[in-house]
């Protein structure tokens, strides 16, 4: 995961440009939910702004697994506009034993039919996600370590919930790259001692199966191809004429943008190459072996 920087004013401007009048309609619907005391509507309108998040997230990347999906023109069908905090119901996420053994526990979910009923139309409660991450894995789960605050209408006021999952849009949450890094193809926690930051990383990795080479083999395959391409370019930044080295570095900088799939993995490998080039070569060799084993 990576952060996609955008301010509230910028995000609202993008939404209004995409669908004029949407924010006013959203405010009206939120008032209705407040009066009802729960979420209820016959039809929804958040799909009207899906393209905003697709463009914002590196032109079509999943917010959680960083897979590169199709463009707005052809990719809407393979992405969901997903509610980070579930709008109408929250399911209890049973903590896997390997996480529970590390002291991680999720607060019991509220009663059935209770959700963040004031956030269905909040711009900072949306993200574009691939079908596996959203429809298969996330569903209505939202594990936290604190207490659920379902009557709040502003996500920026929910830090005390101690959410385990990380929201990557804007700066209202921790920067995912400060929590999760990669060693080769595998994600891991940046923090090495027990803390909520470490637990967030471990839960997010487990929740979205980001470290499952069999169940999410395409993630590993795509990361492997990126590391393979990066290694060749990184080597060119160390040998050759000054002009050739500069050209390689410029190409590398041009590649490492939010539009690149699996950017967190790519940047982690670049750091490893710069700090420990011999170890990076070992990783590169393992990547080649992995690609040979699945081809």
C-alpha positions in Angstrom: 0.0 0.0 0.0 1.0 3.6 -0.5 -0.6 7.0 0.3 -2.4 9.0 -2.4 -2.1 12.6 -1.3 -5.1 14.8 -1.7 -6.6 17.5 0.5 -10.3 17.8 1.4 -10.7 20.8 -0.8 -8.9 19.1 -3.7 -11.0 15.9 -3.4 -14.2 17.8 -3.2 -13.2 19.8 -6.3 -12.5 16.5 -8.2 -15.9 15.1 -7.2 -17.8 18.2 -8.3 -15.9 18.3 -11.6 -16.9 14.6 -12.2 -20.5 15.0 -11.0 -21.7 18.5 -10.4 -24.1 18.7 -7.4 -23.0 15.4 -6.0 -21.7 16.8 -2.7 -25.0 18.7 -2.1 -27.0 15.5 -2.8 -24.6 13.6 -0.4 -25.2 16.1 2.4 -28.9 15.8 2.0 -28.8 12.0 2.1 -26.5 12.1 5.2 -29.1 14.3 7.0 -31.8 11.7 6.2 -29.7 9.0 7.7 -29.0 11.2 10.8 -32.8 11.7 11.2 -33.4 7.9 10.8 -30.6 6.9 13.1 -29.4 4.3 10.6 -28.4 3.9 7.0 -31.3 3.2 4.6 -31.9 4.1 1.0 -33.5 2.6 -2.1 -30.7 3.4 -4.4 -27.1 4.7 -4.0 -25.1 7.3 -5.9 -21.4 6.6 -4.9 -20.7 4.8 -8.2 -21.0 8.2 -9.9 -17.7 9.2 -8.4 -15.8 5.9 -8.8 -13.7 7.4 -11.6 -12.4 10.1 -9.2 -10.8 7.5 -7.0 -9.6 5.3 -9.9 -7.7 8.3 -11.4 -6.4 9.4 -8.0 -5.1 6.0 -7.2 -2.4 5.9 -9.8 -4.8 5.7 -12.7 -6.5 2.5 -11.8 -4.6 0.8 -8.9 -6.3 -1.1 -6.1 -6.0 0.9 -2.9 -5.0 -2.2 -0.9 -3.0 -4.6 -3.0 -1.6 -2.1 -5.5 -2.5 -4.2 -8.5 -2.7 -2.1 -11.7 -6.2 -2.5 -13.2 -7.7 -1.1 -16.4 -8.3 2.6 -17.1 -11.4 4.5 -16.2 -12.7 4.0 -19.8 -12.7 0.2 -19.5 -12.0 -0.7 -15.9 -15.0 0.4 -13.9 -16.5 -3.1 -14.0 -13.4 -4.7 -12.3 -13.2 -2.2 -9.5 -15.5 -1.4 -6.6 -16.0 2.0 -5.0 -15.6 0.6 -1.5 -16.6 2.0 1.9 -13.6 1.9 4.2 -15.9 2.0 7.2 -18.9 -0.2 6.5 -22.1 1.8 6.1 -24.9 -0.5 7.3 -23.4 -3.5 9.1 -20.1 -4.6 10.6 -19.1 -8.2 10.8 -16.8 -9.5 13.5 -13.4 -10.4 12.1 -12.0 -13.4 13.9 -8.3 -12.8 14.6 -6.2 -15.6 13.1 -4.2 -17.6 15.7 -0.9 -16.4 14.4 -1.9 -12.8 15.1 -3.6 -13.6 18.4 -0.4 -15.2 19.6 1.2 -11.8 19.1 -1.3 -10.0 21.3 -3.6 -8.8 18.6 -7.3 -8.9 19.3 -10.3 -7.3 17.5 -13.1 -5.6 19.4 -16.4 -7.5 19.1 -18.5 -6.0 16.3 -21.6 -4.0 17.1 -25.0 -5.7 16.9 -26.1 -6.8 13.4 -27.5 -3.9 11.3 -25.3 -1.3 12.9 -22.7 0.5 10.8 -21.2 4.0 10.2 -24.5 5.3 9.0 -23.3 8.9 8.7 -20.3 8.0 6.5 -21.9 6.4 3.4 -21.3 9.6 1.4 -18.2 11.0 3.0 -15.5 11.5 0.4 -12.8 10.3 2.8 -14.7 7.0 3.4 -14.2 5.8 -0.2 -11.5 4.0 -2.1 -11.3 2.1 -5.4 -10.5 -1.5 -4.8 -10.2 -4.7 -6.9 -12.9 -7.3 -6.5 -10.7 -9.8 -4.6 -9.7 -7.2 -2.0 -13.2 -5.7 -1.6 -15.9 -8.2 -2.5 -14.0 -11.4 -1.4 -11.9 -10.2 1.5 -13.1 -7.0 3.0 -16.8 -7.3 2.7 -18.4 -5.8 5.9 -15.4 -6.4 8.2 -13.7 -3.5 10.0 -11.5 -4.7 12.8 -10.4 -2.2 15.5 -8.6 -2.3 18.8 -10.6 0.4 20.5 -14.4 1.1 20.7 -16.7 1.6 17.8 -18.0 5.2 17.4 -20.8 4.8 14.9 -22.5 8.2 15.4 -19.5 10.2 14.1 -19.9 12.0 10.7 -16.2 12.8 10.2 -13.5 10.1 9.7 -10.8 12.5 10.9 -12.4 12.2 14.4 -12.1 8.5 14.7 -8.5 8.0 15.6 -9.5 6.7 19.1 -11.1 3.7 17.5 -7.6 2.4 16.8 -8.5 0.9 13.4 -6.3 -2.0 12.3 -6.8 -1.4 8.5 -5.1 1.6 6.9 -6.8 4.2 4.8 -4.6 5.4 2.0 -6.5 8.4 0.6 -5.3 11.8 1.8 -3.4 12.3 5.0 -6.2 11.5 7.5 -4.5 8.2 8.4 -0.9 6.9 8.9 1.2 6.8 5.7 1.0 3.1 4.7 4.7 3.1 3.8 5.5 4.0 7.4 3.8 0.9 8.5 4.4 -1.7 5.8 7.6 -2.3 3.8 8.8 -5.2 1.7 11.7 -7.6 1.7 11.8 -8.9 -1.8 8.4 -10.1 -2.7 7.0 -10.3 0.8 5.4 -7.5 2.8 6.4 -7.0 6.4 5.9 -4.5 9.3 8.2 -1.6 9.5 8.0 -1.7 13.3 9.9 -4.6 14.8 8.5 -4.3 18.3 5.0 -4.8 19.5 2.9 -1.6 19.1 -0.4 -0.6 17.4 1.6 0.4 14.4 3.1 -3.0 14.1 -0.3 -4.6 14.7 -1.9 -2.5 11.9 0.8 -3.7 9.5 0.4 -7.3 10.4 -3.4 -7.2 10.3 -3.5 -5.4 7.0 -1.1 -7.9 5.4 -3.1 -10.8 6.8 -6.5 -9.3 6.1 -5.9 -8.7 2.4 -3.7 -11.8 2.0 -0.8 -9.7 0.7 1.7 -12.4 1.7 0.0 -15.4 0.2 2.0 -16.5 -2.9 -0.5 -19.3 -3.6 -3.8 -17.7 -2.9 -2.8 -14.3 -4.5 -0.2 -15.6 -7.0 -0.7 -12.7 -9.4 0.5 -10.2 -6.7 3.7 -12.2 -6.4 4.1 -12.6 -10.1 3.7 -8.9 -10.7 6.0 -7.9 -7.9 8.6 -10.3 -9.3 8.5 -8.8 -12.8 8.9 -5.3 -11.3 11.9 -6.3 -9.3 13.4 -8.1 -12.3 13.1 -4.9 -14.4 14.3 -2.7 -11.6 17.5 -4.7 -11.0 18.6 -4.2 -14.5 18.0 -0.5 -14.3 19.6 -0.2 -10.9 22.8 -1.8 -12.1 23.0 0.8 -14.9 23.0 3.5 -12.2 26.3 2.2 -10.9 28.4 1.6 -14.0 29.0 3.5 -17.2 29.8 7.1 -18.2 28.4 9.9 -16.1 25.9 10.6 -18.9 24.7 7.0 -18.9 24.5 6.9 -15.1 22.4 10.1 -15.1 20.1 8.7 -17.8 19.6 5.5 -15.8 18.8 7.5 -12.6 16.4 9.7 -14.5 14.6 6.7 -15.9 14.4 5.2 -12.4 12.9 8.4 -11.0 10.4 8.5 -13.8 9.4 4.9 -13.1 8.9 5.2 -9.3 5.6 7.2 -9.4 2.2 6.4 -7.8 1.1 5.1 -11.2 3.5 2.1 -10.9 1.9 -1.1 -9.7 3.4 -2.3 -6.4 5.3 0.9 -5.8 5.9 0.1 -2.1 7.6 -3.1 -3.1 9.6 -1.4 -5.8 10.8 1.4 -3.5 11.7 -1.1 -0.8 13.8 -3.0 -3.3 15.5 0.2 -4.5 16.5 1.0 -0.9 17.8 -2.5 -0.4 19.9 -2.2 -3.5 21.3 1.1 -2.4 22.1 0.0 1.1 23.0 -3.7 0.6 23.6 -4.4 -3.1 24.9 -7.9 -2.5 21.7 -8.8 -0.6 19.6 -7.2 -3.4 21.3 -9.5 -5.9 20.4 -12.5 -3.7 16.8 -11.3 -3.8 17.0 -10.8 -7.5 18.2 -14.4 -8.0 15.4 -15.7 -5.8 12.9 -13.7 -7.9 14.3 -15.3 -11.1 13.9 -18.7 -9.5 10.3 -17.9 -8.5 9.4 -16.8 -12.0 10.9 -19.9 -13.5 8.9 -22.1 -11.0 5.6 -20.5 -12.1 6.1 -20.0 -15.8 
